[in-house]
């Protein structure tokens, strides 16, 4: 089963998916060093490195997700801006709004 991972970091959480018949075939992360490590650990995955709020990056993720027939999504947007242990800058921390890009991808794709 093919899946997409947003806010993927280095992909450590997905290490044993392949052994269980789960293939992350599209991933996205903003930090270049994390993208490089993810790609090293997951050679068969199309890692899209960039800011998901950038229209071009979002469209690349969406296009690849549809092309690779992804059936599920893993998304772990940063929560520091809304966490009770964080700064609690609910309105001004842009990371708090990343969930809307997750919802847009869900609306755009045919996940099972």
C-alpha positions as CSV (number, residue, x, y, z in Angstrom):
1,X,0.0,0.0,0.0
2,X,1.4,3.4,-1.0
3,X,1.4,6.4,1.3
4,X,2.5,10.0,1.6
5,X,4.2,11.6,4.6
6,X,4.2,15.3,5.3
7,X,6.5,17.0,7.8
8,X,8.6,13.8,7.5
9,X,11.7,14.9,9.2
10,X,14.4,12.2,8.6
11,X,11.8,9.4,8.3
12,X,12.9,7.5,11.4
13,X,9.3,6.8,12.4
14,X,8.7,5.1,9.1
15,X,11.8,2.8,9.3
16,X,9.9,-0.6,9.5
17,X,6.9,0.2,7.3
18,X,8.3,-1.4,4.2
19,X,8.8,-4.7,6.1
20,X,5.1,-4.7,6.7
21,X,4.0,-4.0,3.1
22,X,3.6,-0.2,3.6
23,X,5.5,2.0,1.1
24,X,5.9,5.7,1.7
25,X,6.4,6.8,-1.9
26,X,6.1,10.5,-1.5
27,X,7.4,12.6,1.4
28,X,7.8,16.3,2.2
29,X,10.0,18.2,4.6
30,X,11.2,21.8,4.8
31,X,14.8,21.3,6.2
32,X,17.4,20.3,3.6
33,X,19.5,18.1,5.9
34,X,16.5,16.1,7.0
35,X,15.4,15.7,3.3
36,X,18.9,14.4,2.5
37,X,18.9,11.9,5.4
38,X,15.3,10.8,4.5
39,X,16.3,10.2,0.9
40,X,19.4,8.2,2.0
41,X,17.3,6.0,4.3
42,X,14.4,5.7,1.8
43,X,15.9,5.5,-1.7
44,X,12.5,4.5,-3.3
45,X,10.7,7.5,-2.0
46,X,10.2,10.8,-3.8
47,X,11.3,13.3,-1.2
48,X,10.0,16.8,-2.0
49,X,12.1,19.3,-0.1
50,X,10.6,22.7,0.5
51,X,7.9,24.7,2.3
52,X,4.5,23.1,1.9
53,X,2.9,26.6,2.1
54,X,4.6,27.4,-1.2
55,X,2.1,26.8,-3.9
56,X,4.7,25.1,-6.2
57,X,5.8,22.7,-3.4
58,X,2.2,21.9,-2.4
59,X,1.3,21.2,-6.1
60,X,4.3,18.9,-6.5
61,X,3.3,16.9,-3.4
62,X,-0.3,16.7,-4.6
63,X,0.7,15.7,-8.2
64,X,3.1,13.0,-6.9
65,X,0.5,11.7,-4.4
66,X,-2.1,11.2,-7.1
67,X,0.4,9.8,-9.6
68,X,1.8,7.3,-7.1
69,X,-1.8,6.2,-6.1
70,X,-1.3,6.9,-2.4
71,X,-4.0,5.5,-0.3
72,X,-3.1,7.1,3.0
73,X,-1.5,10.1,4.6
74,X,0.8,10.6,7.6
75,X,1.1,14.2,8.7
76,X,2.8,15.4,11.8
77,X,2.9,19.2,11.6
78,X,4.8,21.0,14.3
79,X,2.8,21.6,17.4
80,X,5.1,23.9,19.4
81,X,3.0,27.0,18.7
82,X,-0.1,25.4,20.2
83,X,1.3,23.1,22.8
84,X,0.6,24.0,26.4
85,X,4.4,23.6,27.0
86,X,5.2,26.0,24.1
87,X,5.0,29.7,23.8
88,X,1.2,29.7,23.3
89,X,1.4,32.2,20.5
90,X,-1.7,30.7,18.9
91,X,-2.6,33.5,16.5
92,X,0.9,34.6,15.4
93,X,2.8,31.3,15.1
94,X,2.6,30.3,11.4
95,X,3.2,26.7,12.2
96,X,-0.3,26.5,13.8
97,X,-1.8,26.9,10.4
98,X,0.1,24.1,8.6
99,X,-2.8,21.7,9.4
100,X,-4.8,23.5,6.7
101,X,-2.4,22.3,4.1
102,X,-2.9,18.7,5.4
103,X,-6.7,19.2,5.0
104,X,-6.2,20.6,1.5
105,X,-4.2,17.5,0.5
106,X,-6.9,15.3,2.0
107,X,-9.6,17.1,0.0
108,X,-7.5,16.8,-3.2
109,X,-6.7,13.1,-3.0
110,X,-8.6,9.8,-2.9
111,X,-7.3,8.3,0.3
112,X,-9.0,5.1,1.5
